[in-house]
């Protein structure tokens, strides 16, 4: 099953996709084994089929959970476009203040540079 | 011995007149056919004939069967009761089994290959889509991603219909999400859509060097730009709508595409435009306009009226005016070393406030009061000056903060402001000197800008302040004036002391005190 690190919905669904690929590979392996001219090995087929069924079950459980939780999701309930604009305005204010502070610092540096200049003379 | 054959040809006939008739010369094909005719096909003919007979018999049987089938098909009254296959021979059974087994094995092999190929293709598709959906989900955390019903594509909707109910959705509001050549998420914007875009468009050449993370951040940045640009469009729309309303207090003096020119108050002209290059000194106005539009967007209904633009233009007028006030104050303060200027935030867009501090040297008794304040407050374009006087001595001994200071308060206009400030400061200096003299027991007469000491025989000596805002060396200068009280018409001597610091003034005071004493 999913390890605790795969906690986002997208990751779980991507895992399902990987399992589907694995399931296809198992089916292919079983077919190849059945096509064996000397006859299929029973152990091989059993292992593959067991893993196949387990994967299918995992896929089914995960998909069921995800579909349930997807239905609970109401889109655009908390649209934050307005606060986004507020934040953009705040950013611009900060940039402006920073530019003012930089100009002040430059002025201070110039004054201190002048002091040094005069003291040398 | 070899003998050449004579080139003798057989004669066919000879006529009476001696003309020889030769037989007709055969062509190559004719010769061949005649040779073939001479071969004996008897043995083959018999087998051929038996095969032909067999086929004819089979043909007859098939015709009968077809006839029968057609009759059964056409005639509903007759149906097939049953059919039996002839019992297969053992070798037929075995060969059938072998064929079906071989077919089955081949089917399995095909299936196996098909499944494995599908697995590989699916794996590659999953990897491509994982990049796309991973990016899409990151963007979905910040933006409204919508699925299109028609073509299974996605769009991002940048329009916020909860706030700006009077605005129409901009043509920029719907951004189509596309795939680039590598299958990764990409958005493309038409070239002249955004007024304030600074970045270029997503192109393949840029993509090669960008990781998925950078690509998503770049897309996110673009969406922010477009989102802000839509808002800027709405701000500009609002200004346009209200500018033509007479009660807004502004006049429209010029219109161009994405450009509006306004005049506010007395002779202040400004423009609002949607071009990307915004002059730096207008940035704060731009920000403020954006802010008030955004704040007022929460007010529903029509009762906004023309309040926004009027308020904005008054704020702008105040800003311009207060900058001029500040310039005058700075000019004064930087020329008088014992003055300090402090700006106070008012958190109100139409009020500005400053305080000018004068620090006096500490003397023995005045432990609490060491500075005088002059407050300047500007509301819209009205200046109010509030000056603190000298401390009340009695109040000082009582150590109560009330009744300590007398305050002068008056309005003034911009042109007079420097003189007013300087006079206020100079009078504060005079008051301070007056107090210091009192401290050492000498009574002096205080006039507005003049401190007078009485000497013997009616002579007076005065310390007189002179203010001049245009004086580059210092706005406040001092004169010593000596008057002979008895004969004041004749004896008046004045000595220019210069632009004295407060310490020097104090020591000058003490000198005068010792003169009196």
Interface residues (C-beta under 8 A of the other chain):
Chain A: X10 X14 X17 X18 X20 X21 X22 X24 X25 X27 X28 X29 X30 X31 X32 X34 X35 X37 X75 X76 X79 X80 X81 X82 X84 X85 X86 X88 X89 X92 X93 X96 X99
Chain B: X105 X106 X108 X109 X111 X112 X113 X114 X115 X116 X118 X119 X122 X123 X126 X130 X133 X134 X137 X142 X144 X158 X160 X162 X163 X224 X227 X228 X231 X280 X283 X284 X286 X287 X290 X291 X294 X297
